[in-house]
């Protein structure tokens, strides 16, 4: 049952890559398209972070992950290196879970 999905996904990826060669350059130089391709990854990443932080299964849940995300945002605002941001977020969630303050 999984092979049709793998084949369709592979064909979709191939068509997407091929379209980069087939689409005229004047279409790709459109300023609106350039702006869209600049902000689209940010929106997709934000949606992924939101889903992974605030949901468990099919329910919305606020737990230590939210505090970890908040700590990471503060660390980013303070311009900490990326590795430090990850460690701060993980440590915050671990301390809250270890202290029994958050599930």
Jmol script that loads the backbone (N, CA, C; Angstrom):
load data "model"
ATOM      1  N   UNK A   1       0.816  -1.203   0.000  1.00  0.00           N
ATOM      2  CA  UNK A   1       0.000   0.000   0.000  1.00  0.00           C
ATOM      3  C   UNK A   1       0.854   1.258   0.000  1.00  0.00           C
ATOM      4  N   UNK A   2       2.068   1.201   0.502  1.00  0.00           N
ATOM      5  CA  UNK A   2       2.896   2.399   0.596  1.00  0.00           C
ATOM      6  C   UNK A   2       3.571   2.723  -0.732  1.00  0.00           C
ATOM      7  N   UNK A   3       3.779   1.723  -1.587  1.00  0.00           N
ATOM      8  CA  UNK A   3       4.505   1.956  -2.834  1.00  0.00           C
ATOM      9  C   UNK A   3       3.825   2.944  -3.763  1.00  0.00           C
ATOM     10  N   UNK A   4       2.514   2.918  -3.912  1.00  0.00           N
ATOM     11  CA  UNK A   4       1.899   3.955  -4.763  1.00  0.00           C
ATOM     12  C   UNK A   4       2.176   5.370  -4.253  1.00  0.00           C
ATOM     13  N   UNK A   5       2.158   5.557  -2.945  1.00  0.00           N
ATOM     14  CA  UNK A   5       2.446   6.884  -2.392  1.00  0.00           C
ATOM     15  C   UNK A   5       3.896   7.273  -2.654  1.00  0.00           C
ATOM     16  N   UNK A   6       4.812   6.322  -2.546  1.00  0.00           N
ATOM     17  CA  UNK A   6       6.229   6.600  -2.813  1.00  0.00           C
ATOM     18  C   UNK A   6       6.428   6.963  -4.283  1.00  0.00           C
ATOM     19  N   UNK A   7       5.785   6.228  -5.165  1.00  0.00           N
ATOM     20  CA  UNK A   7       5.925   6.491  -6.603  1.00  0.00           C
ATOM     21  C   UNK A   7       5.322   7.845  -6.967  1.00  0.00           C
ATOM     22  N   UNK A   8       4.137   8.146  -6.448  1.00  0.00           N
ATOM     23  CA  UNK A   8       3.496   9.438  -6.730  1.00  0.00           C
ATOM     24  C   UNK A   8       4.343  10.581  -6.172  1.00  0.00           C
ATOM     25  N   UNK A   9       4.867  10.418  -4.983  1.00  0.00           N
ATOM     26  CA  UNK A   9       5.730  11.445  -4.405  1.00  0.00           C
ATOM     27  C   UNK A   9       6.998  11.647  -5.216  1.00  0.00           C
ATOM     28  N   UNK A  10       7.589  10.559  -5.684  1.00  0.00           N
ATOM     29  CA  UNK A  10       8.798  10.651  -6.505  1.00  0.00           C
ATOM     30  C   UNK A  10       8.515  11.347  -7.829  1.00  0.00           C
ATOM     31  N   UNK A  11       7.402  10.993  -8.457  1.00  0.00           N
ATOM     32  CA  UNK A  11       7.034  11.653  -9.712  1.00  0.00           C
ATOM     33  C   UNK A  11       6.764  13.138  -9.491  1.00  0.00           C
ATOM     34  N   UNK A  12       6.105  13.457  -8.391  1.00  0.00           N
ATOM     35  CA  UNK A  12       5.841  14.866  -8.079  1.00  0.00           C
ATOM     36  C   UNK A  12       7.128  15.651  -7.899  1.00  0.00           C
ATOM     37  N   UNK A  13       8.095  15.068  -7.199  1.00  0.00           N
ATOM     38  CA  UNK A  13       9.383  15.737  -6.999  1.00  0.00           C
ATOM     39  C   UNK A  13      10.115  15.909  -8.328  1.00  0.00           C
ATOM     40  N   UNK A  14      10.047  14.896  -9.190  1.00  0.00           N
ATOM     41  CA  UNK A  14      10.697  14.987 -10.498  1.00  0.00           C
ATOM     42  C   UNK A  14      10.061  16.077 -11.353  1.00  0.00           C
ATOM     43  N   UNK A  15       8.724  16.122 -11.371  1.00  0.00           N
ATOM     44  CA  UNK A  15       8.023  17.147 -12.155  1.00  0.00           C
ATOM     45  C   UNK A  15       8.347  18.538 -11.623  1.00  0.00           C
ATOM     46  N   UNK A  16       8.428  18.681 -10.313  1.00  0.00           N
ATOM     47  CA  UNK A  16       8.765  19.976  -9.725  1.00  0.00           C
ATOM     48  C   UNK A  16      10.174  20.415 -10.137  1.00  0.00           C
ATOM     49  N   UNK A  17      11.124  19.491 -10.102  1.00  0.00           N
ATOM     50  CA  UNK A  17      12.492  19.827 -10.523  1.00  0.00           C
ATOM     51  C   UNK A  17      12.541  20.127 -12.022  1.00  0.00           C
ATOM     52  N   UNK A  18      11.822  19.365 -12.816  1.00  0.00           N
ATOM     53  CA  UNK A  18      11.790  19.582 -14.259  1.00  0.00           C
ATOM     54  C   UNK A  18      11.160  20.929 -14.596  1.00  0.00           C
ATOM     55  N   UNK A  19      10.171  21.340 -13.825  1.00  0.00           N
ATOM     56  CA  UNK A  19       9.510  22.620 -14.101  1.00  0.00           C
ATOM     57  C   UNK A  19      10.480  23.788 -13.951  1.00  0.00           C
ATOM     58  N   UNK A  20      11.494  23.653 -13.136  1.00  0.00           N
ATOM     59  CA  UNK A  20      12.500  24.699 -13.011  1.00  0.00           C
ATOM     60  C   UNK A  20      13.266  24.928 -14.299  1.00  0.00           C
ATOM     61  N   UNK A  21      13.390  23.909 -15.125  1.00  0.00           N
ATOM     62  CA  UNK A  21      14.061  24.047 -16.415  1.00  0.00           C
ATOM     63  C   UNK A  21      13.105  24.493 -17.508  1.00  0.00           C
ATOM     64  N   UNK A  22      11.834  24.143 -17.382  1.00  0.00           N
ATOM     65  CA  UNK A  22      10.857  24.393 -18.437  1.00  0.00           C
ATOM     66  C   UNK A  22      10.243  25.787 -18.338  1.00  0.00           C
ATOM     67  N   UNK A  23      10.018  26.279 -17.131  1.00  0.00           N
ATOM     68  CA  UNK A  23       9.376  27.581 -16.938  1.00  0.00           C
ATOM     69  C   UNK A  23      10.324  28.677 -17.424  1.00  0.00           C
ATOM     70  N   UNK A  24       9.801  29.622 -18.227  1.00  0.00           N
ATOM     71  CA  UNK A  24      10.662  30.705 -18.732  1.00  0.00           C
ATOM     72  C   UNK A  24      11.224  31.567 -17.596  1.00  0.00           C
ATOM     73  N   UNK A  25      12.408  32.130 -17.821  1.00  0.00           N
ATOM     74  CA  UNK A  25      13.079  32.926 -16.794  1.00  0.00           C
ATOM     75  C   UNK A  25      12.292  34.180 -16.439  1.00  0.00           C
ATOM     76  N   UNK A  26      11.559  34.743 -17.409  1.00  0.00           N
ATOM     77  CA  UNK A  26      10.789  35.954 -17.120  1.00  0.00           C
ATOM     78  C   UNK A  26       9.708  35.696 -16.087  1.00  0.00           C
ATOM     79  N   UNK A  27       9.181  34.479 -16.045  1.00  0.00           N
ATOM     80  CA  UNK A  27       8.180  34.128 -15.033  1.00  0.00           C
ATOM     81  C   UNK A  27       8.846  34.019 -13.664  1.00  0.00           C
ATOM     82  N   UNK A  28      10.015  33.436 -13.625  1.00  0.00           N
ATOM     83  CA  UNK A  28      10.721  33.254 -12.358  1.00  0.00           C
ATOM     84  C   UNK A  28      11.285  34.562 -11.806  1.00  0.00           C
ATOM     85  N   UNK A  29      11.475  35.565 -12.668  1.00  0.00           N
ATOM     86  CA  UNK A  29      11.993  36.860 -12.227  1.00  0.00           C
ATOM     87  C   UNK A  29      10.900  37.796 -11.720  1.00  0.00           C
ATOM     88  N   UNK A  30       9.678  37.332 -11.667  1.00  0.00           N
ATOM     89  CA  UNK A  30       8.570  38.145 -11.166  1.00  0.00           C
ATOM     90  C   UNK A  30       8.827  38.497  -9.695  1.00  0.00           C
ATOM     91  N   UNK A  31       8.769  39.796  -9.325  1.00  0.00           N
ATOM     92  CA  UNK A  31       9.044  40.187  -7.933  1.00  0.00           C
ATOM     93  C   UNK A  31       8.084  39.558  -6.919  1.00  0.00           C
ATOM     94  N   UNK A  32       6.826  39.389  -7.301  1.00  0.00           N
ATOM     95  CA  UNK A  32       5.865  38.775  -6.372  1.00  0.00           C
ATOM     96  C   UNK A  32       6.216  37.316  -6.116  1.00  0.00           C
ATOM     97  N   UNK A  33       6.646  36.617  -7.160  1.00  0.00           N
ATOM     98  CA  UNK A  33       7.042  35.220  -6.997  1.00  0.00           C
ATOM     99  C   UNK A  33       8.303  35.116  -6.141  1.00  0.00           C
ATOM    100  N   UNK A  34       9.237  36.026  -6.329  1.00  0.00           N
ATOM    101  CA  UNK A  34      10.451  36.030  -5.504  1.00  0.00           C
ATOM    102  C   UNK A  34      10.113  36.282  -4.034  1.00  0.00           C
ATOM    103  N   UNK A  35       9.192  37.214  -3.782  1.00  0.00           N
ATOM    104  CA  UNK A  35       8.793  37.501  -2.403  1.00  0.00           C
ATOM    105  C   UNK A  35       8.108  36.284  -1.788  1.00  0.00           C
ATOM    106  N   UNK A  36       7.250  35.623  -2.568  1.00  0.00           N
ATOM    107  CA  UNK A  36       6.560  34.432  -2.072  1.00  0.00           C
ATOM    108  C   UNK A  36       7.551  33.326  -1.728  1.00  0.00           C
ATOM    109  N   UNK A  37       8.519  33.101  -2.597  1.00  0.00           N
ATOM    110  CA  UNK A  37       9.486  32.034  -2.322  1.00  0.00           C
ATOM    111  C   UNK A  37      10.425  32.395  -1.177  1.00  0.00           C
ATOM    112  N   UNK A  38      10.492  33.666  -0.838  1.00  0.00           N
ATOM    113  CA  UNK A  38      11.301  34.075   0.309  1.00  0.00           C
ATOM    114  C   UNK A  38      10.575  33.825   1.621  1.00  0.00           C
ATOM    115  N   UNK A  39       9.264  34.105   1.666  1.00  0.00           N
ATOM    116  CA  UNK A  39       8.530  33.997   2.930  1.00  0.00           C
ATOM    117  C   UNK A  39       7.853  32.645   3.140  1.00  0.00           C
ATOM    118  N   UNK A  40       7.685  31.864   2.084  1.00  0.00           N
ATOM    119  CA  UNK A  40       6.996  30.581   2.217  1.00  0.00           C
ATOM    120  C   UNK A  40       7.697  29.612   3.173  1.00  0.00           C
ATOM    121  N   UNK A  41       9.011  29.430   3.116  1.00  0.00           N
ATOM    122  CA  UNK A  41       9.654  28.522   4.084  1.00  0.00           C
ATOM    123  C   UNK A  41       9.479  28.977   5.530  1.00  0.00           C
ATOM    124  N   UNK A  42       9.461  30.282   5.759  1.00  0.00           N
ATOM    125  CA  UNK A  42       9.266  30.795   7.114  1.00  0.00           C
ATOM    126  C   UNK A  42       7.879  30.422   7.622  1.00  0.00           C
ATOM    127  N   UNK A  43       6.874  30.597   6.769  1.00  0.00           N
ATOM    128  CA  UNK A  43       5.506  30.260   7.162  1.00  0.00           C
ATOM    129  C   UNK A  43       5.350  28.760   7.416  1.00  0.00           C
ATOM    130  N   UNK A  44       5.947  27.942   6.571  1.00  0.00           N
ATOM    131  CA  UNK A  44       5.850  26.494   6.756  1.00  0.00           C
ATOM    132  C   UNK A  44       6.550  26.045   8.034  1.00  0.00           C
ATOM    133  N   UNK A  45       7.711  26.613   8.321  1.00  0.00           N
ATOM    134  CA  UNK A  45       8.428  26.265   9.547  1.00  0.00           C
ATOM    135  C   UNK A  45       7.658  26.718  10.780  1.00  0.00           C
ATOM    136  N   UNK A  46       7.061  27.906  10.724  1.00  0.00           N
ATOM    137  CA  UNK A  46       6.261  28.397  11.848  1.00  0.00           C
ATOM    138  C   UNK A  46       5.056  27.491  12.090  1.00  0.00           C
ATOM    139  N   UNK A  47       4.419  27.031  11.019  1.00  0.00           N
ATOM    140  CA  UNK A  47       3.286  26.121  11.169  1.00  0.00           C
ATOM    141  C   UNK A  47       3.728  24.795  11.780  1.00  0.00           C
ATOM    142  N   UNK A  48       4.865  24.283  11.359  1.00  0.00           N
ATOM    143  CA  UNK A  48       5.387  23.035  11.916  1.00  0.00           C
ATOM    144  C   UNK A  48       5.700  23.182  13.398  1.00  0.00           C
ATOM    145  N   UNK A  49       6.329  24.288  13.776  1.00  0.00           N
ATOM    146  CA  UNK A  49       6.644  24.532  15.189  1.00  0.00           C
ATOM    147  C   UNK A  49       5.360  24.631  15.998  1.00  0.00           C
ATOM    148  N   UNK A  50       4.365  25.331  15.470  1.00  0.00           N
ATOM    149  CA  UNK A  50       3.088  25.463  16.175  1.00  0.00           C
ATOM    150  C   UNK A  50       2.404  24.129  16.395  1.00  0.00           C
ATOM    151  N   UNK A  51       2.362  23.311  15.374  1.00  0.00           N
ATOM    152  CA  UNK A  51       1.708  21.999  15.498  1.00  0.00           C
ATOM    153  C   UNK A  51       2.465  21.106  16.470  1.00  0.00           C
ATOM    154  N   UNK A  52       3.791  21.086  16.375  1.00  0.00           N
ATOM    155  CA  UNK A  52       4.577  20.222  17.251  1.00  0.00           C
ATOM    156  C   UNK A  52       4.594  20.703  18.697  1.00  0.00           C
ATOM    157  N   UNK A  53       4.387  21.999  18.922  1.00  0.00           N
ATOM    158  CA  UNK A  53       4.448  22.547  20.274  1.00  0.00           C
ATOM    159  C   UNK A  53       3.118  22.446  20.997  1.00  0.00           C
ATOM    160  N   UNK A  54       2.038  22.716  20.308  1.00  0.00           N
ATOM    161  CA  UNK A  54       0.745  22.864  20.973  1.00  0.00           C
ATOM    162  C   UNK A  54      -0.202  21.691  20.786  1.00  0.00           C
ATOM    163  N   UNK A  55       0.231  20.591  20.193  1.00  0.00           N
ATOM    164  CA  UNK A  55      -0.699  19.482  19.997  1.00  0.00           C
ATOM    165  C   UNK A  55      -0.069  18.153  20.386  1.00  0.00           C
ATOM    166  N   UNK A  56      -0.939  17.282  20.859  1.00  0.00           N
ATOM    167  CA  UNK A  56      -0.571  15.906  21.156  1.00  0.00           C
ATOM    168  C   UNK A  56      -1.673  15.035  20.577  1.00  0.00           C
ATOM    169  N   UNK A  57      -1.339  14.260  19.561  1.00  0.00           N
ATOM    170  CA  UNK A  57      -2.376  13.487  18.894  1.00  0.00           C
ATOM    171  C   UNK A  57      -3.337  14.428  18.195  1.00  0.00           C
ATOM    172  N   UNK A  58      -4.597  14.361  18.588  1.00  0.00           N
ATOM    173  CA  UNK A  58      -5.591  15.250  17.990  1.00  0.00           C
ATOM    174  C   UNK A  58      -6.155  16.229  19.012  1.00  0.00           C
ATOM    175  N   UNK A  59      -5.394  16.517  20.062  1.00  0.00           N
ATOM    176  CA  UNK A  59      -5.834  17.452  21.098  1.00  0.00           C
ATOM    177  C   UNK A  59      -4.795  18.554  21.280  1.00  0.00           C
ATOM    178  N   UNK A  60      -5.292  19.733  21.635  1.00  0.00           N
ATOM    179  CA  UNK A  60      -4.393  20.842  21.940  1.00  0.00           C
ATOM    180  C   UNK A  60      -3.956  20.707  23.391  1.00  0.00           C
ATOM    181  N   UNK A  61      -2.656  20.814  23.631  1.00  0.00           N
ATOM    182  CA  UNK A  61      -2.130  20.638  24.980  1.00  0.00           C
ATOM    183  C   UNK A  61      -1.028  21.658  25.242  1.00  0.00           C
ATOM    184  N   UNK A  62      -1.126  22.334  26.380  1.00  0.00           N
ATOM    185  CA  UNK A  62      -0.091  23.277  26.801  1.00  0.00           C
ATOM    186  C   UNK A  62       0.721  22.590  27.889  1.00  0.00           C
ATOM    187  N   UNK A  63       2.005  22.360  27.616  1.00  0.00           N
ATOM    188  CA  UNK A  63       2.857  21.663  28.576  1.00  0.00           C
ATOM    189  C   UNK A  63       4.258  22.276  28.562  1.00  0.00           C
ATOM    190  N   UNK A  64       5.244  21.513  28.933  1.00  0.00           N
ATOM    191  CA  UNK A  64       6.615  22.018  29.048  1.00  0.00           C
ATOM    192  C   UNK A  64       7.183  22.463  27.704  1.00  0.00           C
ATOM    193  N   UNK A  65       6.652  21.946  26.610  1.00  0.00           N
ATOM    194  CA  UNK A  65       7.144  22.357  25.296  1.00  0.00           C
ATOM    195  C   UNK A  65       6.896  23.838  25.046  1.00  0.00           C
ATOM    196  N   UNK A  66       5.764  24.343  25.548  1.00  0.00           N
ATOM    197  CA  UNK A  66       5.449  25.764  25.368  1.00  0.00           C
ATOM    198  C   UNK A  66       6.459  26.623  26.132  1.00  0.00           C
ATOM    199  N   UNK A  67       6.779  26.222  27.349  1.00  0.00           N
ATOM    200  CA  UNK A  67       7.780  26.957  28.129  1.00  0.00           C
ATOM    201  C   UNK A  67       9.148  26.879  27.453  1.00  0.00           C
ATOM    202  N   UNK A  68       9.477  25.732  26.889  1.00  0.00           N
ATOM    203  CA  UNK A  68      10.735  25.594  26.158  1.00  0.00           C
ATOM    204  C   UNK A  68      10.782  26.504  24.939  1.00  0.00           C
ATOM    205  N   UNK A  69       9.663  26.595  24.230  1.00  0.00           N
ATOM    206  CA  UNK A  69       9.591  27.490  23.079  1.00  0.00           C
ATOM    207  C   UNK A  69       9.742  28.943  23.515  1.00  0.00           C
ATOM    208  N   UNK A  70       9.090  29.308  24.610  1.00  0.00           N
ATOM    209  CA  UNK A  70       9.203  30.679  25.122  1.00  0.00           C
ATOM    210  C   UNK A  70      10.649  30.988  25.520  1.00  0.00           C
ATOM    211  N   UNK A  71      11.303  30.044  26.160  1.00  0.00           N
ATOM    212  CA  UNK A  71      12.708  30.243  26.538  1.00  0.00           C
ATOM    213  C   UNK A  71      13.592  30.368  25.296  1.00  0.00           C
ATOM    214  N   UNK A  72      13.289  29.592  24.265  1.00  0.00           N
ATOM    215  CA  UNK A  72      14.056  29.683  23.022  1.00  0.00           C
ATOM    216  C   UNK A  72      13.859  31.042  22.359  1.00  0.00           C
ATOM    217  N   UNK A  73      12.643  31.562  22.401  1.00  0.00           N
ATOM    218  CA  UNK A  73      12.379  32.884  21.818  1.00  0.00           C
ATOM    219  C   UNK A  73      13.174  33.960  22.557  1.00  0.00           C
ATOM    220  N   UNK A  74      13.205  33.856  23.884  1.00  0.00           N
ATOM    221  CA  UNK A  74      13.988  34.824  24.669  1.00  0.00           C
ATOM    222  C   UNK A  74      15.475  34.709  24.315  1.00  0.00           C
ATOM    223  N   UNK A  75      15.972  33.487  24.205  1.00  0.00           N
ATOM    224  CA  UNK A  75      17.386  33.297  23.859  1.00  0.00           C
ATOM    225  C   UNK A  75      17.689  33.845  22.463  1.00  0.00           C
ATOM    226  N   UNK A  76      16.758  33.660  21.529  1.00  0.00           N
ATOM    227  CA  UNK A  76      16.952  34.221  20.191  1.00  0.00           C
ATOM    228  C   UNK A  76      16.944  35.741  20.229  1.00  0.00           C
ATOM    229  N   UNK A  77      16.046  36.307  21.041  1.00  0.00           N
ATOM    230  CA  UNK A  77      15.987  37.769  21.161  1.00  0.00           C
ATOM    231  C   UNK A  77      17.283  38.327  21.746  1.00  0.00           C
ATOM    232  N   UNK A  78      17.928  37.536  22.587  1.00  0.00           N
ATOM    233  CA  UNK A  78      19.211  37.951  23.166  1.00  0.00           C
ATOM    234  C   UNK A  78      20.392  37.628  22.244  1.00  0.00           C
ATOM    235  N   UNK A  79      20.081  37.125  21.038  1.00  0.00           N
ATOM    236  CA  UNK A  79      21.065  36.803  20.004  1.00  0.00           C
ATOM    237  C   UNK A  79      22.044  35.712  20.422  1.00  0.00           C
ATOM    238  N   UNK A  80      21.527  34.716  21.113  1.00  0.00           N
ATOM    239  CA  UNK A  80      22.356  33.574  21.505  1.00  0.00           C
ATOM    240  C   UNK A  80      22.629  32.701  20.276  1.00  0.00           C
ATOM    241  N   UNK A  81      23.735  31.983  20.257  1.00  0.00           N
ATOM    242  CA  UNK A  81      24.000  31.044  19.162  1.00  0.00           C
ATOM    243  C   UNK A  81      22.930  29.947  19.118  1.00  0.00           C
ATOM    244  N   UNK A  82      22.753  29.370  17.935  1.00  0.00           N
ATOM    245  CA  UNK A  82      21.678  28.398  17.738  1.00  0.00           C
ATOM    246  C   UNK A  82      21.782  27.220  18.699  1.00  0.00           C
ATOM    247  N   UNK A  83      22.967  26.695  18.902  1.00  0.00           N
ATOM    248  CA  UNK A  83      23.138  25.562  19.812  1.00  0.00           C
ATOM    249  C   UNK A  83      22.719  25.936  21.227  1.00  0.00           C
ATOM    250  N   UNK A  84      23.028  27.145  21.655  1.00  0.00           N
ATOM    251  CA  UNK A  84      22.624  27.611  22.985  1.00  0.00           C
ATOM    252  C   UNK A  84      21.104  27.716  23.064  1.00  0.00           C
ATOM    253  N   UNK A  85      20.474  28.187  22.005  1.00  0.00           N
ATOM    254  CA  UNK A  85      19.009  28.288  21.974  1.00  0.00           C
ATOM    255  C   UNK A  85      18.386  26.909  22.166  1.00  0.00           C
ATOM    256  N   UNK A  86      18.893  25.914  21.464  1.00  0.00           N
ATOM    257  CA  UNK A  86      18.371  24.548  21.584  1.00  0.00           C
ATOM    258  C   UNK A  86      18.578  24.023  22.998  1.00  0.00           C
ATOM    259  N   UNK A  87      19.754  24.237  23.552  1.00  0.00           N
ATOM    260  CA  UNK A  87      20.034  23.753  24.908  1.00  0.00           C
ATOM    261  C   UNK A  87      19.162  24.452  25.950  1.00  0.00           C
ATOM    262  N   UNK A  88      18.930  25.743  25.798  1.00  0.00           N
ATOM    263  CA  UNK A  88      18.067  26.481  26.733  1.00  0.00           C
ATOM    264  C   UNK A  88      16.645  25.942  26.674  1.00  0.00           C
ATOM    265  N   UNK A  89      16.136  25.712  25.476  1.00  0.00           N
ATOM    266  CA  UNK A  89      14.774  25.189  25.330  1.00  0.00           C
ATOM    267  C   UNK A  89      14.654  23.794  25.941  1.00  0.00           C
ATOM    268  N   UNK A  90      15.616  22.936  25.652  1.00  0.00           N
ATOM    269  CA  UNK A  90      15.577  21.574  26.190  1.00  0.00           C
ATOM    270  C   UNK A  90      15.714  21.574  27.704  1.00  0.00           C
ATOM    271  N   UNK A  91      16.611  22.394  28.229  1.00  0.00           N
ATOM    272  CA  UNK A  91      16.805  22.447  29.681  1.00  0.00           C
ATOM    273  C   UNK A  91      15.563  22.982  30.382  1.00  0.00           C
ATOM    274  N   UNK A  92      14.925  23.978  29.798  1.00  0.00           N
ATOM    275  CA  UNK A  92      13.705  24.528  30.397  1.00  0.00           C
ATOM    276  C   UNK A  92      12.619  23.469  30.476  1.00  0.00           C
ATOM    277  N   UNK A  93      12.395  22.766  29.377  1.00  0.00           N
ATOM    278  CA  UNK A  93      11.374  21.721  29.380  1.00  0.00           C
ATOM    279  C   UNK A  93      11.739  20.601  30.348  1.00  0.00           C
ATOM    280  N   UNK A  94      13.007  20.218  30.395  1.00  0.00           N
ATOM    281  CA  UNK A  94      13.433  19.138  31.287  1.00  0.00           C
ATOM    282  C   UNK A  94      13.277  19.518  32.750  1.00  0.00           C
ATOM    283  N   UNK A  95      13.634  20.743  33.101  1.00  0.00           N
ATOM    284  CA  UNK A  95      13.513  21.183  34.496  1.00  0.00           C
ATOM    285  C   UNK A  95      12.046  21.217  34.913  1.00  0.00           C
ATOM    286  N   UNK A  96      11.190  21.738  34.054  1.00  0.00           N
ATOM    287  CA  UNK A  96       9.764  21.790  34.394  1.00  0.00           C
ATOM    288  C   UNK A  96       9.166  20.394  34.538  1.00  0.00           C
ATOM    289  N   UNK A  97       9.553  19.491  33.650  1.00  0.00           N
ATOM    290  CA  UNK A  97       9.044  18.117  33.756  1.00  0.00           C
ATOM    291  C   UNK A  97       9.629  17.418  34.973  1.00  0.00           C
ATOM    292  N   UNK A  98      10.901  17.630  35.236  1.00  0.00           N
ATOM    293  CA  UNK A  98      11.551  17.002  36.387  1.00  0.00           C
ATOM    294  C   UNK A  98      10.990  17.487  37.710  1.00  0.00           C
ATOM    295  N   UNK A  99      10.609  18.749  37.764  1.00  0.00           N
ATOM    296  CA  UNK A  99      10.043  19.312  38.992  1.00  0.00           C
ATOM    297  C   UNK A  99       8.562  18.985  39.141  1.00  0.00           C
ATOM    298  N   UNK A 100       7.991  18.356  38.123  1.00  0.00           N
ATOM    299  CA  UNK A 100       6.578  17.999  38.182  1.00  0.00           C
ATOM    300  C   UNK A 100       5.645  19.174  37.942  1.00  0.00           C
ATOM    301  N   UNK A 101       6.165  20.267  37.408  1.00  0.00           N
ATOM    302  CA  UNK A 101       5.344  21.448  37.158  1.00  0.00           C
ATOM    303  C   UNK A 101       4.600  21.382  35.832  1.00  0.00           C
ATOM    304  N   UNK A 102       5.058  20.536  34.930  1.00  0.00           N
ATOM    305  CA  UNK A 102       4.410  20.399  33.627  1.00  0.00           C
ATOM    306  C   UNK A 102       4.498  18.945  33.190  1.00  0.00           C
ATOM    307  N   UNK A 103       3.461  18.471  32.509  1.00  0.00           N
ATOM    308  CA  UNK A 103       3.499  17.082  32.016  1.00  0.00           C
ATOM    309  C   UNK A 103       4.453  16.907  30.863  1.00  0.00           C
TER     310      UNK A 103
END
end "model"
wireframe off; spacefill off
backbone 0.3
color backbone group
